[in-house]
């Protein structure tokens, strides 16, 4: 897979995560966040387990220790994020969770020695600023009002989810860039199994879903599975920090869905923030594409 194709799939993955977040918001009207997270993990584990049992995929881990690290950090990150959505405004919870990209860039630099063009880091700051504008434009409260009325404990949990998410993304990059690379199915399967275990302690229990609830829960599981598998696959070809930049699109897309389908408030400030975020993502993708082409040309010259 070429780097440009991988970047396209990465953007599609962000769309999938946005759809998952929107459906999760709807599901949390009748289920607690940890239960929704547990059902999301169970869906992925069952589907992958069936595919494995019928010989269609192979989910045996090669680097067991790192696969378990990815599962534990990713599982805790998702559970804390879903619980934050339940106890905080969705805007603030999402914003806190998506503070992970700078942490991912630092971890990838320390542990994977990944270097990115300076433009990508500038784009990271631009996209994060755009997300701040989007949330600040949501209703009369804005970011400051959200923070003043929010529970400090759940704010801390939202930030902790970002830390765990950064560790999870870095471990995925390490697994996929190894030789030979870890299978996307083994990464995903054990992430789901460990994540389901992480969700049990905080779950308030599951009631029999009606048709609407069942469709929402299946939707959460399906969109999460498609987005996660897509991300796992392309992380072999793109740096971990670049995923953090493109992931900011998920925040904007989730809030746009809320405006279109849930009559949530919107403003010119939010629109400006959305445009800034999209511009930052495009800038980062373009800068990374240039760096990739320059690297390829340098390799060709050396071979000649």
C-alpha positions in Angstrom: 0.0 0.0 0.0 1.4 3.4 -0.9 1.6 6.2 1.6 -1.0 8.3 -0.2 -3.6 5.4 -0.2 -2.8 4.8 3.5 -3.6 8.5 4.3 -6.9 8.2 2.4 -7.8 5.2 4.5 -6.8 7.0 7.6 -9.2 9.8 6.8 -12.0 7.3 6.3 -11.1 5.7 9.6 -11.7 9.1 11.3 -15.1 9.2 9.7 -15.8 5.7 11.1 -14.8 6.8 14.6 -17.0 9.9 14.3 -20.0 7.7 13.4 -19.1 5.5 16.4 -19.0 8.5 18.8 -22.4 9.8 17.5 -24.1 6.4 17.9 -22.5 6.0 21.3 -24.0 9.3 22.4 -27.4 8.0 21.4 -26.9 4.7 23.1 -25.9 6.4 26.3 -29.4 7.7 26.7 -30.5 4.3 28.1 -27.2 2.6 28.9 -24.2 3.7 30.9 -20.9 4.4 29.1 -19.1 1.4 30.4 -21.8 -1.0 29.3 -21.8 0.5 25.8 -18.0 0.1 25.7 -18.2 -3.5 26.8 -20.8 -4.3 24.2 -18.7 -2.6 21.6 -15.7 -4.8 22.5 -17.9 -8.0 22.7 -19.2 -7.4 19.2 -15.7 -7.1 17.8 -14.4 -10.1 19.8 -17.3 -12.3 18.7 -17.2 -11.4 15.0 -13.4 -11.8 14.9 -13.5 -15.0 16.9 -16.0 -16.5 14.4 -13.8 -15.5 11.5 -10.8 -17.1 13.3 -12.7 -20.3 14.1 -13.7 -20.7 10.4 -10.2 -20.1 9.2 -10.9 -16.9 7.4 -8.5 -14.9 9.6 -5.6 -15.6 11.9 -5.6 -13.8 15.3 -2.7 -15.5 16.9 -0.3 -12.9 18.3 3.3 -12.8 17.4 4.5 -10.1 19.9 2.3 -11.2 22.7 3.6 -8.8 25.3 3.1 -5.7 23.1 -0.3 -6.9 21.9 -1.4 -7.2 25.6 0.0 -3.6 26.2 -2.0 -2.3 23.3 -5.1 -4.2 24.5 -4.9 -2.9 28.1 -4.1 0.7 27.2 -6.7 0.9 24.4 -9.3 -0.8 26.5 -8.9 1.5 29.5 -8.9 4.5 27.1 -12.2 3.6 25.5 -13.9 2.8 28.8 -12.8 6.1 30.3 -13.8 8.0 27.2 -17.3 6.5 27.1 -17.7 7.1 30.8 -16.6 10.7 30.3 -19.2 11.1 27.6 -21.8 9.9 30.1 -20.8 12.3 32.9 -19.6 15.3 31.0 -20.9 17.3 28.0 -20.0 15.4 24.8 -18.0 18.4 23.6 -15.8 18.5 26.6 -15.4 14.7 26.9 -14.4 14.5 23.2 -12.0 17.5 23.5 -10.3 15.9 26.5 -9.9 12.6 24.8 -8.5 14.1 21.7 -5.7 15.9 23.5 -3.8 12.6 22.9 -2.1 13.6 19.6 0.7 15.7 21.2 1.3 12.8 23.7 1.4 10.3 20.8 3.9 12.4 18.9 6.2 12.5 22.0 5.9 8.8 22.7 6.5 7.9 19.0 9.6 10.1 19.1 10.9 8.6 22.3 10.2 4.9 21.7 10.0 4.6 17.9 12.5 7.4 16.9 9.9 8.7 14.5 10.7 12.1 13.0 8.1 14.2 11.2 8.3 17.4 9.1 8.0 20.5 11.2 4.9 21.4 9.2 3.1 18.4 10.7 3.6 19.6 14.2 2.4 23.1 13.2 -0.6 21.4 11.7 -1.2 19.5 14.9 -1.4 22.8 16.8 -3.7 24.2 14.2 -6.1 21.3 14.2 -6.3 21.3 18.0 -7.0 25.0 18.0 -9.8 24.4 15.5 -11.3 21.8 17.8 -11.2 24.3 20.6 -13.1 26.8 18.5 -15.7 24.2 17.6 -16.4 23.3 21.2 -16.3 27.0 22.3 -19.0 27.7 19.8 -21.3 25.1 21.1 -24.1 26.9 22.8 -23.8 29.7 25.4 -21.5 27.9 27.8 -18.4 27.4 25.5 -15.3 25.7 26.8 -15.0 27.9 29.9 -18.6 27.3 31.0 -18.2 23.5 30.4 -15.1 23.4 32.6 -16.6 25.5 35.4 -19.7 23.2 35.7 -17.9 19.9 35.0 -17.0 17.3 37.6 -13.2 17.5 38.2 -13.0 13.8 38.7 -14.4 13.0 35.3 -12.3 15.7 33.7 -9.3 13.9 35.1 -10.6 10.6 33.7 -11.0 12.2 30.3 -7.4 13.3 30.3 -6.3 9.9 31.5 -8.2 8.4 28.6 -6.1 10.6 26.3 -2.8 9.4 27.9 -3.9 5.7 27.5 -5.0 6.4 23.9 -1.6 7.8 23.1 0.1 4.7 24.5 -2.2 2.5 22.5 -1.6 4.3 19.2 2.1 4.2 19.7 2.0 0.4 20.4 -0.1 -0.2 17.3 2.5 1.6 15.2 5.3 -0.4 16.8 3.4 -3.7 16.1 2.6 -2.8 12.5 6.0 -1.5 11.6 7.9 -4.5 13.0 9.3 -7.3 10.8 7.2 -9.2 10.2 4.3 -6.9 11.0 1.7 -8.0 13.6 -1.6 -9.0 12.0 -4.4 -6.4 12.1 -6.7 -9.2 13.3 -4.6 -10.3 16.3 -4.2 -6.6 17.4 -8.0 -6.0 17.1 -9.1 -9.3 18.7 -7.0 -9.1 21.8 -7.9 -5.4 22.1 -11.6 -6.3 22.2 -11.1 -9.2 24.6 -9.1 -7.2 27.1 -11.3 -4.1 26.6 -14.4 -6.1 27.5 -12.7 -7.2 30.7 -11.8 -3.6 31.5 -15.4 -2.5 31.0 -17.0 -5.0 33.4 -16.1 -3.3 36.8 -17.7 0.0 36.0 -20.8 -1.4 34.1 -24.2 -0.9 35.7 -25.7 -3.9 34.0 -27.4 -4.7 30.7 -31.1 -4.7 30.2 -32.8 -6.4 27.2 -32.6 -3.9 24.4 -35.6 -2.8 22.3 -35.3 -2.7 18.5 -33.9 0.9 18.5 -31.4 0.2 21.2 -30.2 -3.1 19.5 -29.6 -1.2 16.2 -27.7 1.5 18.0 -25.5 -1.0 19.9 -24.8 -3.0 16.7 -24.0 0.2 15.0 -21.5 1.2 17.6 -19.8 -2.2 17.4 -19.8 -2.3 13.6 -18.5 1.3 13.0 -15.9 0.8 15.7 -14.7 -2.4 14.2 -14.4 -1.0 10.7 -12.6 2.1 11.9 -10.3 0.2 14.1 -9.3 -2.4 11.6 -8.7 0.3 9.0 -6.5 2.2 11.4 -4.6 -0.9 12.4 -3.9 -1.7 8.7 -2.6 1.6 7.6 -0.4 2.2 10.7 2.2 0.1 9.0 2.7 3.0 6.4 2.0 6.2 8.4 3.7 7.7 11.5 1.8 7.4 14.8 1.7 11.2 15.2 0.0 11.7 11.8 -2.9 9.6 12.9 -3.3 12.0 15.8 -3.6 14.9 13.4 -6.2 13.2 11.2 -8.1 12.0 14.2 -9.1 15.6 15.0 -11.6 15.3 12.1 -13.6 12.9 14.3 -14.4 15.6 16.8 -15.7 18.0 14.1 -17.6 15.3 12.2 -19.3 14.1 15.5 -20.5 17.6 16.4 -21.7 18.2 12.8 -23.8 15.1 13.1 -25.2 16.4 16.4 -26.2 19.6 14.7 -27.8 17.9 11.7 -29.6 15.1 13.5 -30.0 16.1 17.2 -30.7 19.9 16.8 -27.6 20.7 18.8 -26.5 24.4 18.7 -24.0 25.6 16.2 -22.4 29.0 15.6 -20.1 30.9 13.2 -17.3 30.2 15.7 -17.9 26.5 15.5 -18.0 26.7 11.7 -14.7 28.6 11.7 -13.2 26.0 14.0 -14.3 23.2 11.7 -12.7 24.9 8.7 -9.5 25.5 10.6 -9.4 21.8 11.7 -10.0 20.6 8.1 -7.3 22.9 6.9 -4.8 21.7 9.5 -5.5 18.0 8.5 -5.0 18.8 4.8 -1.8 20.7 5.6 -0.4 17.7 7.6 -1.3 15.2 4.9 0.3 17.4 2.2 3.5 17.9 4.3 3.8 14.2 5.1 3.2 13.4 1.4 6.0 15.7 0.4 8.4 14.2 3.0 7.5 10.7 1.8 8.2 11.6 -1.9 11.5 13.3 -0.9 12.5 10.2 1.1 11.7 7.9 -1.8 13.7 10.1 -4.3 16.6 10.0 -1.9 16.5 6.2 -1.7 16.4 6.0 -5.5 19.5 8.2 -5.8 21.4 6.1 -3.3 20.5 2.9 -5.1 21.7 4.4 -8.4 
